[in-house]
Each structure stands twice: as C-alpha cells, then as structure tokens.
C-alpha cells in the first residue's frame, strides 16, 4: 500500500510540473474504483458522484478477471460464467461483474492535497 501511494505521489508531482498541471481534472474509468484496496489509495471525495458505467467492451471492466501476471482468476471467471448463464436481461448481465466500472472525475488539486503536494 505504501509503495503504491509513493508511486501515485511521484506521478502527481510530475504532472504538477506540466503546463496544465494546476487546472486539469483527474479522470479514471475502471473497475478498480469499486475495489476497496485500490480506492483507499485516493481521497474519498474523488469517488463522489462516480456513476457506474455500462461500457463493458473495454479493459476498464475485464481486467478484474486477471491477476497481476495476466493469468485468469479461475474462481472469478467460473462464478461469472455461472451468473451469465442464468442472466435474463441486460441488467442482470451487468450484475454478474464482481466489480462495477465507475467513472470518477475530480479537480487534480483534490489529489494534490490528499498527497501533500499543496
């Protein structure tokens, strides 16, 4: 956790030096927004008003079925397949994803403050 925080802080430190670094919005569309160990790295206000998106044709959702070495998480895949076999609507298909993809957007200064850069 501390290593990831340090990596994010360094990324933000570099971003702050860019011409747009003070005025940019930070946007993240991913299933990771719904994954508690990841979301604890960022300030809670980053996730306020982060709607669930139904764009299920991107890695923003499918990456949750892979581990860090890009191997399938067999247990998650099996549960997902069982669920979609029982699905009767588009909504019930979306419900089969363990982590929902959300789109979080916040002014970059929210993150700078969280990481002690302002």
C-alpha positions, 0 to 999 in steps of 0.5 A: 500500500505504501509503495503504491501511494509513493508511486501515485505521489511521484506521478502527481508531482510530475504532472504538477510540473506540466503546463496544465498541471494546476487546472486539469481534472483527474479522470479514471474509468475502471473497475478498480474504483469499486475495489476497496484496496485500490480506492483507499489509495485516493481521497474519498471525495474523488469517488463522489458522484462516480456513476457506474458505467455500462461500457463493458467492451473495454479493459476498464471492466475485464481486467478484474478477471486477471491477476497481476501476471495476466493469468485468469482468476479461475474462481472469478471467471467460473462464478461469472460464467455461472451468473451469465448463464442464468442472466435474463436481461441486460441488467442482470448481465451487468450484475454478474461483474464482481466489480462495477466500472465507475467513472470518477472525475475530480479537480487534480488539486483534490489529489494534490492535497490528499498527497501533500503536494499543496 
